[in-house]
Amino acid sequence: MAPPTVASVSTAGLIWSLSPSLSLVITTSVALLLVLGVGLGEVSGIRVDVIRLPSVTPFPAFREAPAFRNGDECPARGSAEGRVDVAMTLDANYLRGTMAAVFSILQHTACPESVAFHFLAARADPDAADLVAAIRATFPYLDPVNVYRFDPSRVRGRISRSVRHALDQPLNYARVYLADTLPADVRRVLYLDSDVVVVDDVRKLWSVDLAGHVVAAPEYCHTNFTKYFTDAFWSDGELSATFRGRRPCYFNTGVMVMDVERWRDGGYTRRVEEWMAVQKQKRIYHLGSLPPFLLVLAGDIKPVDHRWNQHGLGGDNMEGKCRSLHPGPVSLLHWSGKGKPWLRLDSRKPCTVDFLWAPYDLYKAAATALEE
């Protein structure tokens, strides 16, 4: 059978012909998004090439993604004008999530060729070369693929044990060192965890007015902020005084827009490290890399609409129980918490929200599993 020709599609209508059953699953998931009122951010004028035959990759095996092209209103490919810099970590345990996140970003933006991805991989990771090869084979149209080697020794001695082992991995702290890692021409970056999918045009989030702040993120002031720190912290007047004069609210560090220049100039890396040193001595929190960010920045960030981080879909950090979507429109879905959608789908015990992630899963074996 001759391959299909290139077609113009809307962001909500990208269904590829792998098999009738898989197409049904994807179509049903997109329909579910619409029923739930998820803002898909319709984008016109995107040209999308059809998917090619799967490439053979050494580790692991993913289907090759379509070639998303800029619409006519976008800057020329390779132009610095309109460039959107997105940073993510690259880790074997989360590679499947990273692939889905990248795919979702490219699918839903009007200017996919203007998105520059920056991947941080652990320097000593023996799988790093294979991970990079997998990214390049799955997204051969990404040019260039920027990969930086993060040195785990820089942070390993600063890490304290948290409530979940995955939060203690050095690469989880790479976001602290973004400004020290990225090249000088990156002045603003959107950092994303690997367990997200974006269902709107990422340019809307990346271009938010920071209004002089170093970080922008959705802010949640209704949560009990005190629970992120121990009684030892709150009973120490000198330590708790760090929040004096500001109204601290929780924000999730898995979705942040960062002014890289302001971060460097303000010495924010050093300020976060100082709180990590206090933690080693006095045990003032229990939750990985989040609390030191809160200590430095809570109450002093640019709030972003909550639609840009529908977080907690992975449940809590201990059991990862199923959770439902929060009310309101959604531009970004985030499986923060213990439960990851690819693991729950593979175990055939998915949560309802995991079917919103499935259409972006490029893992080859997933197509076979869905057909069974």
N, C-alpha and C positions, 0 to 999 in steps of 0.2 A: 504494500500500500504506500502510495506516495506521501511524503510528509506534508503536513498542513502548511499553509502560507502564513506569513506574518499578519497578525490581526491587531486592531486597535481595541483596547478593552478599558473599562472603568476599573477603579481600584477594588470594587466589591465583586467584580466579575471574572477574576483570574482563576479559571478552572482548567487544569491541563488533563490530557487524555492518557492517564496511566492505566486505568481500568474503570469500567462502569461503577463498580462498588466503591472504589476510592473517590471517584468523582462525586458519588452520592454523599459520602461522608463529608467531603469538603463543602459541597453545596449546602448540605444541612447545617453545617457549622456556621457558614456565612449567614444563612437565614436566621439561625439562632442569635447571631450578633444583632441583626436588624430587629428581631422581636424584642430583645432585651434593651433596645434603644442605644446601642453602642454607636458612638459617632465614628463612622468609617472615613470621614473626611474625603468625600468624592473629589477626585482630581481629574480634570480633563486634559486631553492633549498628550497623554503618555503613549509612547510607542513601545510595545513589548514584543521581543522576538520569541518564537515558540521554543519550548524546551528541546534540547538535543538528546541524543542517546546518552545514557549515564556514562560518566567517565570512570575509569578504573583508578581508584585512589588507594595508596598503601595502608592508610589507617585514619579513621575507619571509613566505611563506604557510604557516601551520600550521593543523591541524584544531583546532576548539574542544574543549577538554577537558570531561569530564562535571562536573557540580556535586556535589562531595563534601560531605556534611552530617555534622554532629556526631552521634554516638550519644547515646542517652538519658542515659548516665552523664557526659556532658561538660558543662562550664560553658556558660552561654548565650553565643551569638555576640556578640562585641564585649566580653565580660567580660575584665578584666585577670587574673582568676583562671585559672590554668592556661595562660596564654599562652606560646607557644613562639616565640622570636625567632630567625629564620634569616637570615643575611646571605650574599649572593652578589654577584659582579660581573656587569655587563651589557655584553657586547662582541659585535660583529657576528660575529666569527670563532667564537665559542663559544655563540651564542644557541641553536642547536639542542640543545646539551648542557644549557644552562640550562633549557630547556623540559622536557626529559626528566627532569632532576633534580627540578624542582618537581612534575611529574606523579607521579613515584614517591613523593615525600614525602606528597602528599595522598592517594594511593591506599592507602598502608599504615599510616596513623595512624588511631586511633579518633576523634580530635578534629581533623579537618582545618580546621574554621572557627576553631580556636584557634591556628593557625600564622600568624604575622605575618612576611611576607617583606620584607627590606630589600635593595634592589638598589643597587649602587654603579656609576655610569656615569662615564666620562671627561667632564669639563666641556667640552672642545673637540671631542668626537666629533660630527661632522655627522649621524651616523645615530642619535643618542641618542633623539630624539623618535620615530622609527620603531620603535626597539627597544622603547621603553615601550609604544607603541601595539600592537605585536605581543603583548607580555605580557598587556596588558589584554584584547585580543580573544580570546586563547587561553584565558585564565582569567578570564572576566568576573565570576566569583563571588568573586574575591579582593578584599576591601574592608577597608582601602585597599591600593593598591599603593604602597609606600614607595620612592621613588627619590631618591638623593642624588648630587649632582654632585661627583666627586672631581677635584681640581685636579692634573693631571699635573706642573705646574711645581714642586709641592712636593717631588717626589721625583726628577725627571728628572736634576738635577745630582748626585744621590747614587748613581745606578745605574752599575755597572761591567759590562762585557761578560761574558757567561756562555757556557756551552757550547752553548746553544740560543737563537736569536733571540727566540722566544716568551716566554722567561723574563725578557727585558730590557724588556718593555713596562711602562710606569708603572702600569697598572691591576693588574698582578701584585703590586704593592707596596701596594695599597689596604688589605690586611689589617693592615698595620702601623698604619694610621690609623683603624681601626674605632672605637676608643673616642673619638676626636676627632670622628667623623662622626655617630654614632648619637645620637638624642635622649636626654635625661637619664633618661627613664623606662625605658630599656632597660638593665637591670642585669646581664644575662647574655645571651650570644648564641652561637649555633652558626654558625661560619663553614664554608662548604662551597665547594670548587672546582666549576666548571661541568661537569666530566667524571665525575660520580658519579651513581649511582642508589641509592636507599635502599629496601631490601626488608624493613624492619621498622618498628616504630612509633618515629618520631623522638623522641618524648617520653622514651624510655628513655635515649637518649644525652644529650639536652639537660638532663635532671634529674640527671645523675651528681653524686655528692658530690665537690666540688672539694677538700675537706679543707684549706682554707686556701691552696690554690695558685691562681695566676692563670690557668692554662691546664690543660685536661685533653685528652688525646689518646692513641691507641694508641702504645705505646713499643716500640722494637725494639732490644734490647740485644745481640742476636747479630750484628748487622751490624758491619762494620769502621768504627768511628766516625772514625778518623784520615783516611780517604779524602775526607772532606768539606772538608778544609783543606789548604793547600799546605805544602810543606816549610819555606817561609819562616815560616809560622805556628808550626809545631812546634819549629823551631830557635830561636825567640825565646822565651827563658824568661819574659819579662814578659808576652807575649801569651798563651802557652799556660797560664800560671798562672791564667787566668780560670776554668779547670775544677777548680782545687784545692779539695778539700773536698766535691766532688760527683761522682757516678758518671754521667757523661754518656752518654746513649743517643740514637740517632736517633729522631725522630718526624716525621711528615709534616704540614706546615702546611696541607694542603688539607682537613683535617678537624680542627677545634679547637673546644672549648667554652671560652669566655673569660668570666672575671669582669670585666665592663667597668669597674665601680667600682674594683676593686683595680688594674686596669691603669692607670687614670688616676692613682690615688693614688700608685702606685709609679713613675710616670714611665717606663713601659716603652717608649713611643714614642721618647722621647729616647735611651734606652739602646740600642735597635736602631739608631737613626740614628748613634750614635757609632761603632758597629762598621762601619757602611757607610762612614763617613769614613775609618776605618783601612784598609778595603779599597781605597779610591781611592788611597791613598798606598803601600800595601805589597803589594797583591794576595795576600790570605791565603785566598781561596777562589775557586771557579769556577762556582758553581751558584745564580745568581739570589737570590731573597729568602729561601731556606731557611737558609743558614749563619748570618746574623745572628740569626735566631730561636734557632738551636741555641746560639750563643754566649751569649745572654742566659738561655735557659730550660732547656737540656738538663740533665738530672739534677735538675730542680726543677719537674717537672710531675706532675699526677695521672695515673697510667697508667690506660688504659681497655682493656677487652677487645679483642683483635685483630679480632674479628668486625666491629667498627665501622670498619675501614678495610682492606678487601682491596685494597691498592694495587699499583701497578706493572703493571696490566693493559694499559697502553699501551706496555709494553716500556721499553727504555732511552731515554736522552735523545738519542742520536745516530742510531740506526737504527729504533727502535720495533718490534723483532721481537716475534712472538707469544709470549705467556706463558700458563701455565695457572694455574688457581686454586690458592691455597695450601690445605693440608688444614685441615679444621675448619669450623664453622658460619660463615655469612656474614650480616651485617645491612646492610652497605654495600659496594658495588662501586665501585672507583675506577680510572679509566683514566689514572692519572698516567704520564708518559713521553711520548714523541713521537707514538705511534700513537693516534689518536682513533677511536672506533667508527663514527661517522657517515661519516668520510672513508674508512675501510677498507670499509665496507658499500657506499658509493657506487661505489668503484673495483672492486667485485665481487671483492675479495681480502680478505675478512674473516677475522679470527681466530675460533676457536671461541667465545671469551668474548664476542665482539661480539654474538652472538645473544642474550646475556642482557640487553643494552642495548636491542635492537631493539623489544621490546614497549612501551617508553616513548617511542619516537620519534613525535612529533606532526607532523613535517614532511610536508606533503601529497605531495610528489613521491616520498617513500619508499614510500607505499602503491602507487603505480603501478609503481615499480621492482620491488617484491616480487611483483607480479602477473605481470610479464613472464616 
